[in-house]
């Protein structure tokens, strides 16, 4: 999980944490746990984030399947 890249994309697209949580249907606490590596995003959540931020397939891979830990 590349949390920095996710946050960068949120800023670029003008989406704040509250808006992303609403789009993904998760709490801010859940988003925090997931971006900090304490739990994993589900497939459905990744798809919802992709749609909310209009991410390319390459960006999705870079954010969610990066070998670096946030």
N, C-alpha and C positions, 0 to 999 in steps of 0.2 A: 504494500500500500504506500503510494507516494502522496502523502497528505499535502505537501507543499504544492505539488502540481494541481491537486484538486482545488486547493484554496486559490491558486493563481487563476485557474479557469473560472472559478466563481467570481473573482474580482473582474476579470476581463468581460464576463457576460453580465455583470451587474446583478448577481444573485447573492443574497445574503444567506446566512445559516438558517434563519427562520423560514425563508422562502423555499430553500432546498428541502428542509425537513417536511414542509407541507407537501411538496411535490412527491417526495419519496414515501410519505406517510410513516415517518419515524419521529421520535422525540429528539430534542437537542442533546439529551444525555446519551441516547443511542448513537447519534451521529458522532459525538465526542469519543465514545468507546470504540467505535469502528475506525475512525480516523487515527486514533492513537494506538491501534493494533490490539486492543483488548478483546475484540470480537470481529467477526468477518461480515462483510456485506453479502447479502443473498444475491442470486442472479437477478431477481426481480428488482431489487434496490439498485443494482448496477445499471440495469436497463432504464429505470426511472431517472437516475442521475444523468445518464447519457442523453436522454430526451430533454430533460430540464436545462442542461447546459449545451445542448446541440454539439456533442462531442463526436469526433471521428472515431473509427475503430482503432486507429493507432493511438489516439489519446486515451481511450478506454484501457488499452493494453498497458500503456505507460503509467497510468494512474493506479489501476487495480491489480496489475500483475507484475509490478516492478519488484526486483529482488531486494531493494533497499527497504529497511524498516523505518517508518516515520518517527 
